[in-house]
Amino acid sequence: MSFSVEISVPPSLNHAYRNVPGRGRAKSSEYASWMNDAVKILWALVPAAQRISGPVSITIALPEKLQGDIDNRVKPILDALVKSGRIDDDRNVHEIYVRRLRAASLALVTVEAAI
């Protein structure tokens, strides 16, 4: 079983959290907005019946012209997959392949049951 979905590229982890005096670390408004949008897209484009439980392999294709490190985009994508209920837990990710490939401005995320 597998599914693929295009979502917007998440903000870098460098911009995902901010320090709030007296409270500690909190999600930035940019990251919170991206997460809400990504979860809605996952719910709309990946039916619950396509949910994959257990070990998974994930491939992420990011835009070629993306600025910054590609590894800073992985964790937000994994968190959106978990929050949307399309995978159980990111500790079940057995393999991740990330590449700059697409001329488009979206991230293509493919999730497969790991063998």
N, CA, C and O atoms as a GROMACS GRO file, in nm:
protein
  460
    1MET      N    1   0.085  -0.118   0.000
    1MET     CA    2   0.000   0.000   0.000
    1MET      C    3   0.089   0.123   0.000
    1MET      O    4   0.195   0.125   0.063
    2SER      N    5   0.044   0.227  -0.072
    2SER     CA    6   0.119   0.352  -0.077
    2SER      C    7   0.025   0.466  -0.114
    2SER      O    8  -0.086   0.445  -0.162
    3PHE      N    9   0.073   0.587  -0.093
    3PHE     CA   10   0.003   0.706  -0.142
    3PHE      C   11   0.105   0.815  -0.168
    3PHE      O   12   0.213   0.817  -0.109
    4SER      N   13   0.069   0.906  -0.257
    4SER     CA   14   0.150   1.024  -0.287
    4SER      C   15   0.062   1.147  -0.279
    4SER      O   16  -0.056   1.143  -0.313
    5VAL      N   17   0.120   1.255  -0.232
    5VAL     CA   18   0.046   1.380  -0.219
    5VAL      C   19   0.141   1.497  -0.237
    5VAL      O   20   0.258   1.490  -0.197
    6GLU      N   21   0.092   1.605  -0.296
    6GLU     CA   22   0.168   1.728  -0.305
    6GLU      C   23   0.119   1.824  -0.198
    6GLU      O   24  -0.001   1.849  -0.184
    7ILE      N   25   0.213   1.877  -0.123
    7ILE     CA   26   0.181   1.977  -0.021
    7ILE      C   27   0.280   2.092  -0.036
    7ILE      O   28   0.385   2.078  -0.098
    8SER      N   29   0.245   2.205   0.022
    8SER     CA   30   0.339   2.317   0.016
    8SER      C   31   0.464   2.281   0.096
    8SER      O   32   0.459   2.201   0.190
    9VAL      N   33   0.574   2.341   0.060
    9VAL     CA   34   0.700   2.317   0.128
    9VAL      C   35   0.691   2.381   0.266
    9VAL      O   36   0.656   2.498   0.278
   10PRO      N   37   0.723   2.305   0.370
   10PRO     CA   38   0.714   2.363   0.505
   10PRO      C   39   0.823   2.466   0.531
   10PRO      O   40   0.925   2.468   0.463
   11PRO      N   41   0.799   2.551   0.630
   11PRO     CA   42   0.907   2.642   0.670
   11PRO      C   43   1.022   2.559   0.727
   11PRO      O   44   1.001   2.449   0.778
   12SER      N   45   1.141   2.611   0.718
   12SER     CA   46   1.257   2.545   0.775
   12SER      C   47   1.238   2.532   0.926
   12SER      O   48   1.174   2.616   0.989
   13LEU      N   49   1.294   2.426   0.983
   13LEU     CA   50   1.288   2.412   1.129
   13LEU      C   51   1.351   2.532   1.200
   13LEU      O   52   1.317   2.562   1.314
   14ASN      N   53   1.442   2.600   1.131
   14ASN     CA   54   1.502   2.720   1.190
   14ASN      C   55   1.399   2.829   1.216
   14ASN      O   56   1.423   2.919   1.296
   15HIS      N   57   1.283   2.821   1.148
   15HIS     CA   58   1.178   2.923   1.162
   15HIS      C   59   1.048   2.864   1.217
   15HIS      O   60   0.945   2.932   1.218
   16ALA      N   61   1.052   2.740   1.262
   16ALA     CA   62   0.929   2.674   1.306
   16ALA      C   63   0.892   2.707   1.451
   16ALA      O   64   0.774   2.700   1.487
   17TYR      N   65   0.988   2.742   1.531
   17TYR     CA   66   0.961   2.770   1.673
   17TYR      C   67   1.024   2.903   1.711
   17TYR      O   68   1.120   2.949   1.650
   18ARG      N   69   0.967   2.962   1.815
   18ARG     CA   70   1.021   3.087   1.867
   18ARG      C   71   1.023   3.080   2.018
   18ARG      O   72   0.950   3.000   2.078
   19ASN      N   73   1.105   3.160   2.080
   19ASN     CA   74   1.112   3.166   2.225
   19ASN      C   75   1.010   3.266   2.277
   19ASN      O   76   1.005   3.381   2.232
   20VAL      N   77   0.929   3.222   2.372
   20VAL     CA   78   0.829   3.309   2.434
   20VAL      C   79   0.868   3.327   2.580
   20VAL      O   80   0.871   3.231   2.657
   21PRO      N   81   0.896   3.451   2.620
   21PRO     CA   82   0.937   3.475   2.758
   21PRO      C   83   0.835   3.420   2.859
   21PRO      O   84   0.715   3.442   2.846
   22GLY      N   85   0.885   3.348   2.958
   22GLY     CA   86   0.799   3.292   3.062
   22GLY      C   87   0.725   3.166   3.019
   22GLY      O   88   0.657   3.104   3.102
   23ARG      N   89   0.736   3.127   2.894
   23ARG     CA   90   0.662   3.010   2.845
   23ARG      C   91   0.753   2.907   2.779
   23ARG      O   92   0.722   2.788   2.780
   24GLY      N   93   0.864   2.952   2.723
   24GLY     CA   94   0.955   2.860   2.654
   24GLY      C   95   0.934   2.863   2.504
   24GLY      O   96   0.903   2.968   2.446
   25ARG      N   97   0.951   2.747   2.440
   25ARG     CA   98   0.941   2.737   2.294
   25ARG      C   99   0.795   2.720   2.253
   25ARG      O  100   0.719   2.648   2.317
   26ALA      N  101   0.759   2.788   2.144
   26ALA     CA  102   0.623   2.778   2.090
   26ALA      C  103   0.632   2.778   1.937
   26ALA      O  104   0.725   2.834   1.879
   27LYS      N  105   0.534   2.716   1.874
   27LYS     CA  106   0.529   2.714   1.728
   27LYS      C  107   0.514   2.857   1.677
   27LYS      O  108   0.438   2.937   1.731
   28SER      N  109   0.587   2.887   1.571
   28SER     CA  110   0.570   3.018   1.508
   28SER      C  111   0.437   3.019   1.435
   28SER      O  112   0.382   2.914   1.402
   29SER      N  113   0.384   3.138   1.409
   29SER     CA  114   0.257   3.146   1.338
   29SER      C  115   0.270   3.090   1.196
   29SER      O  116   0.175   3.030   1.145
   30GLU      N  117   0.386   3.109   1.133
   30GLU     CA  118   0.410   3.054   0.999
   30GLU      C  119   0.404   2.901   1.000
   30GLU      O  120   0.342   2.840   0.913
   31TYR      N  121   0.467   2.840   1.099
   31TYR     CA  122   0.468   2.694   1.109
   31TYR      C  123   0.329   2.641   1.143
   31TYR      O  124   0.285   2.542   1.084
   32ALA      N  125   0.260   2.704   1.237
   32ALA     CA  126   0.125   2.660   1.275
   32ALA      C  127   0.030   2.668   1.156
   32ALA      O  128  -0.050   2.578   1.134
   33SER      N  129   0.040   2.775   1.079
   33SER     CA  130  -0.044   2.792   0.961
   33SER      C  131  -0.012   2.685   0.857
   33SER      O  132  -0.103   2.624   0.800
   34TRP      N  133   0.117   2.662   0.833
   34TRP     CA  134   0.157   2.558   0.737
   34TRP      C  135   0.104   2.422   0.782
   34TRP      O  136   0.050   2.346   0.700
   35MET      N  137   0.118   2.390   0.909
   35MET     CA  138   0.074   2.260   0.961
   35MET      C  139  -0.077   2.242   0.941
   35MET      O  140  -0.121   2.137   0.895
   36ASN      N  141  -0.155   2.344   0.975
   36ASN     CA  142  -0.301   2.334   0.956
   36ASN      C  143  -0.336   2.311   0.810
   36ASN      O  144  -0.421   2.227   0.780
   37ASP      N  145  -0.272   2.384   0.720
   37ASP     CA  146  -0.298   2.366   0.577
   37ASP      C  147  -0.257   2.228   0.529
   37ASP      O  148  -0.330   2.164   0.454
   38ALA      N  149  -0.139   2.182   0.571
   38ALA     CA  150  -0.089   2.051   0.528
   38ALA      C  151  -0.181   1.939   0.575
   38ALA      O  152  -0.209   1.846   0.499
   39VAL      N  153  -0.228   1.946   0.698
   39VAL     CA  154  -0.318   1.843   0.751
   39VAL      C  155  -0.449   1.843   0.674
   39VAL      O  156  -0.501   1.736   0.640
   40LYS      N  157  -0.503   1.960   0.644
   40LYS     CA  158  -0.628   1.967   0.566
   40LYS      C  159  -0.609   1.906   0.427
   40LYS      O  160  -0.697   1.835   0.377
   41ILE      N  161  -0.496   1.933   0.364
   41ILE     CA  162  -0.468   1.875   0.232
   41ILE      C  163  -0.456   1.724   0.242
   41ILE      O  164  -0.509   1.652   0.158
   42LEU      N  165  -0.386   1.675   0.343
   42LEU     CA  166  -0.372   1.530   0.360
   42LEU      C  167  -0.508   1.465   0.383
   42LEU      O  168  -0.535   1.358   0.328
   43TRP      N  169  -0.593   1.527   0.463
   43TRP     CA  170  -0.728   1.472   0.485
   43TRP      C  171  -0.807   1.470   0.355
   43TRP      O  172  -0.880   1.375   0.328
   44ALA      N  173  -0.793   1.576   0.274
   44ALA     CA  174  -0.871   1.587   0.152
   44ALA      C  175  -0.822   1.493   0.041
   44ALA      O  176  -0.903   1.438  -0.034
   45LEU      N  177  -0.691   1.474   0.031
   45LEU     CA  178  -0.635   1.401  -0.082
   45LEU      C  179  -0.599   1.255  -0.053
   45LEU      O  180  -0.583   1.176  -0.146
   46VAL      N  181  -0.586   1.222   0.074
   46VAL     CA  182  -0.551   1.084   0.110
   46VAL      C  183  -0.662   1.029   0.199
   46VAL      O  184  -0.667   1.061   0.318
   47PRO      N  185  -0.750   0.948   0.144
   47PRO     CA  186  -0.861   0.893   0.223
   47PRO      C  187  -0.809   0.814   0.344
   47PRO      O  188  -0.701   0.755   0.340
   48ALA      N  189  -0.886   0.816   0.450
   48ALA     CA  190  -0.847   0.743   0.572
   48ALA      C  191  -0.821   0.596   0.543
   48ALA      O  192  -0.740   0.533   0.611
   49ALA      N  193  -0.889   0.540   0.443
   49ALA     CA  194  -0.869   0.400   0.407
   49ALA      C  195  -0.728   0.374   0.354
   49ALA      O  196  -0.682   0.260   0.354
   50GLN      N  197  -0.659   0.479   0.309
   50GLN     CA  198  -0.523   0.464   0.258
   50GLN      C  199  -0.418   0.483   0.367
   50GLN      O  200  -0.298   0.478   0.340
   51ARG      N  201  -0.463   0.505   0.489
   51ARG     CA  202  -0.373   0.522   0.603
   51ARG      C  203  -0.281   0.401   0.612
   51ARG      O  204  -0.325   0.288   0.589
   52ILE      N  205  -0.155   0.425   0.644
   52ILE     CA  206  -0.059   0.315   0.655
   52ILE      C  207  -0.013   0.305   0.800
   52ILE      O  208   0.046   0.399   0.853
   53SER      N  209  -0.039   0.192   0.861
   53SER     CA  210   0.007   0.172   0.997
   53SER      C  211   0.132   0.084   0.994
   53SER      O  212   0.151   0.005   0.901
   54GLY      N  213   0.214   0.098   1.094
   54GLY     CA  214   0.337   0.020   1.100
   54GLY      C  215   0.450   0.086   1.022
   54GLY      O  216   0.444   0.204   0.989
   55PRO      N  217   0.553   0.008   0.993
   55PRO     CA  218   0.672   0.062   0.928
   55PRO      C  219   0.645   0.120   0.790
   55PRO      O  220   0.571   0.062   0.710
   56VAL      N  221   0.707   0.236   0.762
   56VAL     CA  222   0.689   0.303   0.633
   56VAL      C  223   0.823   0.349   0.577
   56VAL      O  224   0.920   0.370   0.650
   57SER      N  225   0.825   0.364   0.446
   57SER     CA  226   0.935   0.428   0.374
   57SER      C  227   0.878   0.554   0.312
   57SER      O  228   0.767   0.554   0.259
   58ILE      N  229   0.954   0.662   0.318
   58ILE     CA  230   0.904   0.790   0.269
   58ILE      C  231   1.004   0.850   0.171
   58ILE      O  232   1.125   0.850   0.195
   59THR      N  233   0.951   0.901   0.061
   59THR     CA  234   1.031   0.974  -0.037
   59THR      C  235   0.973   1.115  -0.046
   59THR      O  236   0.853   1.133  -0.060
   60ILE      N  237   1.061   1.213  -0.039
   60ILE     CA  238   1.020   1.353  -0.046
   60ILE      C  239   1.098   1.419  -0.160
   60ILE      O  240   1.222   1.420  -0.158
   61ALA      N  241   1.028   1.473  -0.257
   61ALA     CA  242   1.090   1.548  -0.366
   61ALA      C  243   1.059   1.696  -0.345
   61ALA      O  244   0.943   1.736  -0.345
   62LEU      N  245   1.162   1.774  -0.328
   62LEU     CA  246   1.149   1.918  -0.303
   62LEU      C  247   1.188   1.997  -0.427
   62LEU      O  248   1.259   1.946  -0.514
   63PRO      N  249   1.141   2.121  -0.435
   63PRO     CA  250   1.176   2.204  -0.551
   63PRO      C  251   1.328   2.224  -0.563
   63PRO      O  252   1.398   2.239  -0.462
   64GLU      N  253   1.376   2.224  -0.684
   64GLU     CA  254   1.520   2.241  -0.710
   64GLU      C  255   1.574   2.371  -0.652
   64GLU      O  256   1.685   2.375  -0.600
   65LYS      N  257   1.495   2.477  -0.662
   65LYS     CA  258   1.543   2.609  -0.623
   65LYS      C  259   1.516   2.643  -0.476
   65LYS      O  260   1.530   2.758  -0.434
   66LEU      N  261   1.479   2.544  -0.400
   66LEU     CA  262   1.453   2.564  -0.257
   66LEU      C  263   1.579   2.617  -0.188
   66LEU      O  264   1.688   2.562  -0.207
   67GLN      N  265   1.564   2.721  -0.110
   67GLN     CA  266   1.677   2.774  -0.037
   67GLN      C  267   1.688   2.704   0.097
   67GLN      O  268   1.587   2.662   0.154
   68GLY      N  269   1.807   2.690   0.146
   68GLY     CA  270   1.829   2.628   0.276
   68GLY      C  271   1.852   2.478   0.266
   68GLY      O  272   1.853   2.420   0.158
   69ASP      N  273   1.872   2.419   0.381
   69ASP     CA  274   1.901   2.276   0.391
   69ASP      C  275   1.774   2.194   0.374
   69ASP      O  276   1.670   2.228   0.430
   70ILE      N  277   1.782   2.087   0.298
   70ILE     CA  278   1.662   2.005   0.277
   70ILE      C  279   1.624   1.925   0.402
   70ILE      O  280   1.507   1.893   0.421
   71ASP      N  281   1.722   1.894   0.487
   71ASP     CA  282   1.688   1.817   0.606
   71ASP      C  283   1.600   1.895   0.704
   71ASP      O  284   1.531   1.835   0.786
   72ASN      N  285   1.602   2.028   0.697
   72ASN     CA  286   1.516   2.110   0.783
   72ASN      C  287   1.370   2.106   0.741
   72ASN      O  288   1.284   2.160   0.812
   73ARG      N  289   1.339   2.043   0.629
   73ARG     CA  290   1.201   2.034   0.580
   73ARG      C  291   1.139   1.898   0.610
   73ARG      O  292   1.018   1.881   0.597
   74VAL      N  293   1.220   1.801   0.650
   74VAL     CA  294   1.172   1.664   0.671
   74VAL      C  295   1.082   1.652   0.794
   74VAL      O  296   0.972   1.599   0.784
   75LYS      N  297   1.128   1.698   0.908
   75LYS     CA  298   1.053   1.682   1.034
   75LYS      C  299   0.912   1.742   1.027
   75LYS      O  300   0.818   1.676   1.070
   76PRO      N  301   0.894   1.863   0.974
   76PRO     CA  302   0.757   1.914   0.963
   76PRO      C  303   0.667   1.826   0.876
   76PRO      O  304   0.549   1.808   0.908
   77ILE      N  305   0.722   1.770   0.768
   77ILE     CA  306   0.641   1.682   0.683
   77ILE      C  307   0.602   1.557   0.758
   77ILE      O  308   0.488   1.512   0.750
   78LEU      N  309   0.697   1.498   0.831
   78LEU     CA  310   0.664   1.379   0.911
   78LEU      C  311   0.559   1.412   1.016
   78LEU      O  312   0.466   1.333   1.038
   79ASP      N  313   0.572   1.525   1.082
   79ASP     CA  314   0.475   1.564   1.184
   79ASP      C  315   0.336   1.584   1.124
   79ASP      O  316   0.237   1.550   1.188
   80ALA      N  317   0.327   1.638   1.002
   80ALA     CA  318   0.197   1.654   0.936
   80ALA      C  319   0.136   1.519   0.902
   80ALA      O  320   0.015   1.501   0.915
   81LEU      N  321   0.217   1.424   0.859
   81LEU     CA  322   0.167   1.289   0.830
   81LEU      C  323   0.110   1.224   0.955
   81LEU      O  324   0.006   1.157   0.949
   82VAL      N  325   0.176   1.243   1.068
   82VAL     CA  326   0.127   1.187   1.195
   82VAL      C  327   0.002   1.260   1.242
   82VAL      O  328  -0.097   1.197   1.277
   83LYS      N  329   0.007   1.393   1.242
   83LYS     CA  330  -0.107   1.473   1.290
   83LYS      C  331  -0.233   1.446   1.208
   83LYS      O  332  -0.344   1.449   1.261
   84SER      N  333  -0.215   1.422   1.078
   84SER     CA  334  -0.330   1.393   0.992
   84SER      C  335  -0.381   1.250   1.008
   84SER      O  336  -0.488   1.216   0.957
   85GLY      N  337  -0.305   1.168   1.078
   85GLY     CA  338  -0.345   1.028   1.098
   85GLY      C  339  -0.315   0.941   0.977
   85GLY      O  340  -0.368   0.830   0.967
   86ARG      N  341  -0.232   0.988   0.885
   86ARG     CA  342  -0.203   0.908   0.765
   86ARG      C  343  -0.090   0.809   0.789
   86ARG      O  344  -0.075   0.713   0.713
   87ILE      N  345  -0.009   0.830   0.894
   87ILE     CA  346   0.082   0.730   0.947
   87ILE      C  347   0.068   0.731   1.098
   87ILE      O  348   0.021   0.829   1.156
   88ASP      N  349   0.108   0.621   1.163
   88ASP     CA  350   0.092   0.608   1.308
   88ASP      C  351   0.182   0.702   1.387
   88ASP      O  352   0.136   0.780   1.471
   89ASP      N  353   0.310   0.692   1.359
   89ASP     CA  354   0.409   0.761   1.439
   89ASP      C  355   0.535   0.773   1.356
   89ASP      O  356   0.568   0.682   1.280
   90ASP      N  357   0.606   0.884   1.368
   90ASP     CA  358   0.726   0.896   1.286
   90ASP      C  359   0.839   0.806   1.331
   90ASP      O  360   0.940   0.794   1.261
   91ARG      N  361   0.826   0.742   1.445
   91ARG     CA  362   0.927   0.643   1.483
   91ARG      C  363   0.912   0.514   1.401
   91ARG      O  364   1.000   0.428   1.403
   92ASN      N  365   0.800   0.503   1.327
   92ASN     CA  366   0.780   0.389   1.237
   92ASN      C  367   0.841   0.411   1.099
   92ASN      O  368   0.830   0.325   1.012
   93VAL      N  369   0.904   0.525   1.080
   93VAL     CA  370   0.969   0.553   0.952
   93VAL      C  371   1.102   0.478   0.950
   93VAL      O  372   1.192   0.508   1.029
   94HIS      N  373   1.112   0.382   0.861
   94HIS     CA  374   1.233   0.300   0.851
   94HIS      C  375   1.331   0.354   0.748
   94HIS      O  376   1.449   0.319   0.750
   95GLU      N  377   1.282   0.439   0.659
   95GLU     CA  378   1.368   0.489   0.552
   95GLU      C  379   1.311   0.620   0.502
   95GLU      O  380   1.190   0.635   0.485
   96ILE      N  381   1.400   0.716   0.478
   96ILE     CA  382   1.360   0.844   0.419
   96ILE      C  383   1.458   0.875   0.306
   96ILE      O  384   1.579   0.868   0.324
   97TYR      N  385   1.403   0.910   0.193
   97TYR     CA  386   1.484   0.954   0.080
   97TYR      C  387   1.436   1.094   0.044
   97TYR      O  388   1.319   1.113   0.009
   98VAL      N  389   1.526   1.190   0.051
   98VAL     CA  390   1.491   1.330   0.023
   98VAL      C  391   1.581   1.380  -0.089
   98VAL      O  392   1.702   1.357  -0.090
   99ARG      N  393   1.519   1.450  -0.183
   99ARG     CA  394   1.598   1.502  -0.295
   99ARG      C  395   1.538   1.631  -0.347
   99ARG      O  396   1.419   1.658  -0.331
  100ARG      N  397   1.623   1.710  -0.408
  100ARG     CA  398   1.578   1.828  -0.483
  100ARG      C  399   1.558   1.779  -0.625
  100ARG      O  400   1.651   1.728  -0.688
  101LEU      N  401   1.437   1.795  -0.674
  101LEU     CA  402   1.410   1.738  -0.805
  101LEU      C  403   1.312   1.818  -0.886
  101LEU      O  404   1.331   1.839  -1.006
  102ARG      N  405   1.209   1.863  -0.823
  102ARG     CA  406   1.097   1.918  -0.895
  102ARG      C  407   1.116   2.065  -0.930
  102ARG      O  408   1.167   2.144  -0.850
  103ALA      N  409   1.074   2.100  -1.050
  103ALA     CA  410   1.075   2.240  -1.090
  103ALA      C  411   0.956   2.316  -1.029
  103ALA      O  412   0.954   2.439  -1.028
  104ALA      N  413   0.858   2.241  -0.978
  104ALA     CA  414   0.739   2.302  -0.917
  104ALA      C  415   0.774   2.361  -0.780
  104ALA      O  416   0.885   2.346  -0.730
  105SER      N  417   0.676   2.428  -0.721
  105SER     CA  418   0.698   2.492  -0.591
  105SER      C  419   0.646   2.408  -0.475
  105SER      O  420   0.655   2.451  -0.360
  106LEU      N  421   0.592   2.291  -0.504
  106LEU     CA  422   0.536   2.204  -0.400
  106LEU      C  423   0.630   2.088  -0.369
  106LEU      O  424   0.721   2.057  -0.445
  107ALA      N  425   0.605   2.026  -0.254
  107ALA     CA  426   0.678   1.905  -0.216
  107ALA      C  427   0.592   1.784  -0.253
  107ALA      O  428   0.472   1.782  -0.224
  108LEU      N  429   0.652   1.685  -0.316
  108LEU     CA  430   0.583   1.561  -0.347
  108LEU      C  431   0.626   1.459  -0.242
  108LEU      O  432   0.744   1.427  -0.231
  109VAL      N  433   0.529   1.409  -0.167
  109VAL     CA  434   0.555   1.316  -0.058
  109VAL      C  435   0.493   1.182  -0.093
  109VAL      O  436   0.372   1.174  -0.118
  110THR      N  437   0.574   1.076  -0.094
  110THR     CA  438   0.526   0.942  -0.120
  110THR      C  439   0.552   0.856   0.002
  110THR      O  440   0.665   0.850   0.052
  111VAL      N  441   0.449   0.788   0.048
  111VAL     CA  442   0.459   0.702   0.166
  111VAL      C  443   0.423   0.560   0.123
  111VAL      O  444   0.320   0.537   0.060
  112GLU      N  445   0.510   0.465   0.157
  112GLU     CA  446   0.487   0.325   0.124
  112GLU      C  447   0.502   0.240   0.248
  112GLU      O  448   0.584   0.269   0.335
  113ALA      N  449   0.425   0.134   0.256
  113ALA     CA  450   0.444   0.037   0.363
  113ALA      C  451   0.582  -0.023   0.345
  113ALA      O  452   0.618  -0.066   0.236
  114ALA      N  453   0.660  -0.028   0.453
  114ALA     CA  454   0.795  -0.084   0.444
  114ALA      C  455   0.787  -0.236   0.444
  114ALA      O  456   0.703  -0.296   0.511
  115ILE      N  457   0.875  -0.294   0.368
  115ILE     CA  458   0.876  -0.440   0.356
  115ILE      C  459   0.967  -0.500   0.460
  115ILE      O  460   0.981  -0.622   0.467
   0.00000   0.00000   0.00000
